[in-house]
Amino acid sequence: MPSNEQRRQAAKRKLERQMQRRAEQAKRRRVITIGATIVVVIAIVIGVFYFSRSGSEPAAQQPPQPQVNIPTELAPPPARPAPLADPVSCTYRPDGQASKPVQPPANGEVSSKGTVQATIETNQGNIPLTLDRSLAPCTVNSFVNLAKQSFYDGTNCHRISTDGLQMLQCGDPTGQGSGGPGYAFDDETFPELKYGRGYLAMANSGPNTNGSQFFMVFGDAQLSPDYTVFGTISPEGLKVIDDVARAGHDGAFDSSAGGGHPKKQVTFNKVNVQA
């Protein structure tokens, strides 16, 4: 039978074991509580960061395009101060490598009377044109020749300028501004020539270097009379060009000729002529 001393020692050991278990349980509860608190704090910090970022910094936005001021009034119809002889003689000289297979027009006499209706069908809409032989018969003859051979089909307008000179330049199958039909012909200009909204004119790289590239004036164009005007653009076509102009450009040519590639790409699906 255990003595009183033995009973006291057994009771003491039992009490110590109970106190140890209680201490371990309390420690585990503190660890769980701390861990849960840390998780909650982290969640709150992440939430505050996210919502503060969302509120003060919305999704990345494109910088606003500068406003393009486009006149609405058409320039007076272009006209020569004196009529050309009828017919005139046209010469199309070999000039480098053609950017796309095409035959030049035949050299010889061409009428300087009458007009030709043409329509540029683009991915942005149709651009109807009136080609005027009384202004530039050799140029009209070349444009009709290129259109009938589908030279312009599938090409993009590579340059637009919206400030100072307001025009859309097209007609280069390479899309780089250096391509052409492999032939060149003389200017058909006159000293009194001025440019304005609705004019269709040839681009060039100097005197008598006309090829396939041309530009369509939709606004201001304070140019010297060095670019052959060979027709006009309909109001319907100008509306298409205006929309392209308002979309802006990438500034690719700002350091040289001015302007850039249109942000709203213009692709010629087909150029139809009624000649």
C-alpha positions as CSV (number, residue, x, y, z in Angstrom):
1,M,0.0,0.0,0.0
2,P,1.6,3.4,-1.1
3,S,2.7,5.7,1.6
4,N,1.5,9.3,2.0
5,E,4.8,10.5,0.5
6,Q,4.4,8.3,-2.6
7,R,0.8,9.6,-3.1
8,R,2.0,13.2,-2.9
9,Q,4.8,12.6,-5.5
10,A,2.3,10.9,-7.9
11,A,-0.1,13.7,-7.5
12,K,2.7,16.2,-8.2
13,R,3.8,14.4,-11.3
14,K,0.2,14.3,-12.6
15,L,-0.3,18.0,-12.0
16,E,3.0,18.8,-13.8
17,R,1.8,16.7,-16.8
18,Q,-1.5,18.6,-16.9
19,M,0.2,21.9,-16.7
20,Q,2.6,21.0,-19.6
21,R,-0.3,19.9,-21.8
22,R,-2.1,23.1,-21.1
23,A,1.0,25.1,-21.9
24,E,1.5,23.3,-25.2
25,Q,-2.2,23.8,-26.2
26,A,-1.9,27.5,-25.4
27,K,1.2,27.8,-27.5
28,R,-0.5,26.1,-30.5
29,R,-3.5,28.4,-30.2
30,R,-1.1,31.4,-30.2
31,V,0.7,30.2,-33.3
32,I,-2.6,29.6,-35.2
33,T,-3.9,33.0,-34.1
34,I,-0.7,34.8,-35.3
35,G,-0.7,32.9,-38.6
36,A,-4.3,33.8,-39.3
37,T,-3.7,37.4,-38.4
38,I,-0.7,37.6,-40.8
39,V,-2.8,36.1,-43.6
40,V,-5.6,38.7,-43.0
41,V,-3.1,41.6,-42.9
42,I,-1.5,40.5,-46.1
43,A,-4.9,40.2,-47.8
44,I,-5.8,43.7,-46.6
45,V,-2.5,45.1,-47.9
46,I,-2.9,43.5,-51.3
47,G,-6.5,44.6,-51.6
48,V,-5.6,48.2,-50.6
49,F,-2.8,48.2,-53.2
50,Y,-4.9,46.8,-55.9
51,F,-7.9,49.1,-55.4
52,S,-5.7,52.2,-55.0
53,R,-3.9,51.3,-58.2
54,S,-7.2,50.7,-60.0
55,G,-8.6,53.9,-58.8
56,S,-5.7,56.2,-59.6
57,E,-4.1,54.5,-62.6
58,P,-6.7,53.1,-65.1
59,A,-5.7,50.7,-67.8
60,A,-3.0,52.1,-70.1
61,Q,-4.5,54.5,-72.6
62,Q,-3.3,55.7,-76.0
63,P,-2.2,59.4,-76.0
64,P,-4.9,61.5,-77.5
65,Q,-4.4,62.3,-81.2
66,P,-3.9,66.0,-82.0
67,Q,-7.0,67.5,-83.6
68,V,-6.8,67.7,-87.4
69,N,-8.4,70.8,-88.8
70,I,-9.8,70.1,-92.2
71,P,-11.5,72.7,-94.4
72,T,-14.9,71.8,-95.7
73,E,-15.0,74.0,-98.8
74,L,-13.7,72.6,-102.1
75,A,-11.1,74.5,-104.0
76,P,-12.2,76.1,-107.3
77,P,-11.9,73.6,-110.1
78,P,-8.4,73.6,-111.6
79,A,-8.1,75.1,-115.1
80,R,-5.4,76.1,-117.4
81,P,-5.2,79.8,-118.4
82,A,-5.0,78.7,-122.1
83,P,-6.0,75.4,-123.6
84,L,-3.5,72.8,-124.8
85,A,-3.2,71.8,-128.4
86,D,-5.2,68.8,-129.4
87,P,-3.7,66.2,-129.6
88,V,-0.5,66.4,-127.7
89,S,2.6,64.2,-127.9
90,C,3.5,62.0,-124.9
91,T,6.8,60.2,-124.3
92,Y,7.2,57.6,-121.6
93,R,10.9,57.0,-120.9
94,P,12.4,53.9,-119.2
95,D,13.3,54.7,-115.6
96,G,14.6,52.0,-113.3
97,Q,13.0,48.7,-112.3
98,A,9.2,48.5,-112.1
99,S,8.0,47.7,-108.6
100,K,5.3,45.5,-110.2
101,P,5.1,44.0,-113.7
102,V,3.5,46.5,-116.1
103,Q,3.8,47.8,-119.6
104,P,4.2,51.6,-120.3
105,P,1.8,53.4,-122.5
106,A,2.7,53.7,-126.1
107,N,4.5,56.9,-127.1
108,G,2.7,59.2,-129.4
109,E,-0.3,61.5,-129.7
110,V,-3.0,61.7,-127.0
111,S,-6.2,63.7,-126.9
112,S,-6.3,66.7,-124.5
113,K,-10.1,66.9,-124.5
114,G,-12.7,65.3,-122.2
115,T,-12.7,63.6,-118.8
116,V,-12.4,60.0,-117.5
117,Q,-14.4,58.8,-114.5
118,A,-12.4,56.5,-112.2
119,T,-13.2,54.9,-108.8
120,I,-10.6,53.8,-106.3
121,E,-12.2,51.0,-104.3
122,T,-10.5,50.9,-100.9
123,N,-10.9,49.0,-97.6
124,Q,-12.1,52.3,-96.1
125,G,-14.7,53.1,-98.8
126,N,-14.8,54.3,-102.4
127,I,-12.9,57.3,-103.7
128,P,-14.5,58.5,-107.0
129,L,-12.2,60.6,-109.3
130,T,-12.6,62.7,-112.3
131,L,-9.5,62.6,-114.5
132,D,-9.2,65.8,-116.7
133,R,-7.3,65.5,-120.0
134,S,-7.5,69.3,-120.5
135,L,-5.2,69.6,-117.5
136,A,-2.7,66.8,-118.1
137,P,-3.4,64.5,-121.0
138,C,-0.2,62.5,-120.7
139,T,-0.7,62.0,-117.0
140,V,-4.3,60.8,-117.4
141,N,-3.2,58.5,-120.2
142,S,-0.6,56.9,-117.8
143,F,-3.0,56.6,-114.9
144,V,-5.6,54.9,-117.1
145,N,-2.9,52.6,-118.5
146,L,-1.7,51.5,-115.0
147,A,-5.3,51.1,-113.7
148,K,-6.2,48.8,-116.6
149,Q,-3.2,46.6,-115.9
150,S,-4.2,46.4,-112.2
151,F,-0.9,48.1,-111.2
152,Y,-2.6,49.8,-108.2
153,D,-4.6,46.9,-107.0
154,G,-3.6,45.6,-103.6
155,T,-1.3,48.6,-102.8
156,N,-1.4,50.8,-99.7
157,C,-1.2,54.5,-99.3
158,H,2.1,54.9,-97.6
159,R,2.1,58.5,-96.4
160,I,-0.3,61.1,-95.0
161,S,0.4,64.6,-93.9
162,T,-2.2,66.5,-91.8
163,D,-0.4,69.7,-90.8
164,G,0.7,72.4,-93.3
165,L,0.4,70.1,-96.3
166,Q,-2.7,68.1,-96.0
167,M,-2.7,65.2,-98.4
168,L,-2.7,61.4,-98.8
169,Q,0.0,59.9,-101.0
170,C,-0.5,56.6,-102.8
171,G,0.6,54.6,-105.9
172,D,3.8,52.8,-104.7
173,P,3.4,49.0,-104.7
174,T,6.4,48.7,-102.4
175,G,4.7,50.9,-99.7
176,Q,8.1,52.6,-99.1
177,G,7.7,55.8,-101.2
178,S,10.5,54.8,-103.7
179,G,8.7,52.5,-106.1
180,G,7.3,53.2,-109.5
181,P,6.2,51.7,-112.9
182,G,9.7,51.5,-114.5
183,Y,9.1,54.6,-116.7
184,A,8.9,58.3,-116.3
185,F,7.3,61.2,-118.1
186,D,7.4,65.0,-118.2
187,D,5.5,67.4,-115.9
188,E,2.3,69.1,-117.2
189,T,2.3,72.1,-115.0
190,F,1.8,75.9,-115.5
191,P,2.9,78.9,-113.4
192,E,-0.6,79.9,-112.3
193,L,-1.2,76.4,-110.8
194,K,-2.3,76.4,-107.1
195,Y,-3.5,73.5,-105.0
196,G,-6.5,73.0,-102.7
197,R,-9.0,70.6,-101.3
198,G,-10.2,68.1,-103.8
199,Y,-7.2,68.1,-106.2
200,L,-5.5,65.0,-107.6
201,A,-1.8,65.5,-108.4
202,M,1.3,63.6,-109.2
203,A,4.1,63.1,-106.7
204,N,7.7,63.4,-108.0
205,S,11.3,63.4,-107.0
206,G,12.2,66.4,-109.2
207,P,11.4,67.9,-112.6
208,N,10.0,65.5,-115.1
209,T,10.1,62.4,-112.9
210,N,6.5,61.4,-112.8
211,G,5.7,57.7,-112.5
212,S,2.9,56.0,-110.6
213,Q,2.8,57.9,-107.3
214,F,0.1,60.5,-106.7
215,F,-1.4,62.5,-103.9
216,M,-4.9,63.5,-103.0
217,V,-5.3,66.9,-101.4
218,F,-7.9,67.1,-98.6
219,G,-7.0,70.5,-97.2
220,D,-4.2,73.1,-97.1
221,A,-1.4,72.7,-99.7
222,Q,0.8,75.7,-100.0
223,L,3.0,74.2,-102.8
224,S,5.0,75.6,-105.6
225,P,3.5,74.8,-109.0
226,D,5.8,71.8,-109.6
227,Y,3.3,69.0,-109.2
228,T,1.0,68.0,-112.1
229,V,-2.7,68.3,-111.3
230,F,-4.7,65.8,-113.4
231,G,-8.1,65.6,-111.8
232,T,-10.4,66.1,-108.8
233,I,-11.8,64.0,-106.0
234,S,-15.5,63.7,-105.3
235,P,-17.0,64.9,-102.0
236,E,-17.8,61.2,-101.2
237,G,-14.1,60.3,-101.7
238,L,-12.9,63.3,-99.6
239,K,-15.1,62.0,-96.7
240,V,-13.1,58.8,-96.8
241,I,-9.8,60.6,-96.8
242,D,-10.9,63.0,-94.0
243,D,-11.7,60.0,-91.8
244,V,-8.2,58.5,-92.5
245,A,-6.6,61.9,-91.7
246,R,-8.4,62.3,-88.4
247,A,-7.0,58.9,-87.3
248,G,-3.5,60.4,-87.5
249,H,-0.2,59.0,-88.5
250,D,2.9,57.5,-86.9
251,G,5.3,60.4,-87.7
252,A,7.6,58.2,-89.7
253,F,8.4,61.1,-92.2
254,D,8.4,64.0,-89.8
255,S,12.1,64.4,-90.1
256,S,12.1,64.4,-93.9
257,A,9.1,65.0,-96.2
258,G,6.6,65.4,-93.3
259,G,3.8,63.2,-92.0
260,G,3.9,59.5,-91.6
261,H,2.1,56.2,-92.3
262,P,-1.6,56.5,-91.8
263,K,-2.8,54.8,-88.6
264,K,-5.9,53.9,-90.4
265,Q,-4.4,51.9,-93.3
266,V,-5.8,52.5,-96.8
267,T,-5.5,49.6,-99.2
268,F,-6.6,49.8,-102.9
269,N,-8.7,46.8,-103.6
270,K,-9.4,47.8,-107.2
271,V,-9.1,50.9,-109.4
272,N,-11.8,51.1,-112.1
273,V,-11.7,53.5,-115.0
274,Q,-14.3,54.2,-117.6
275,A,-12.3,54.9,-120.6
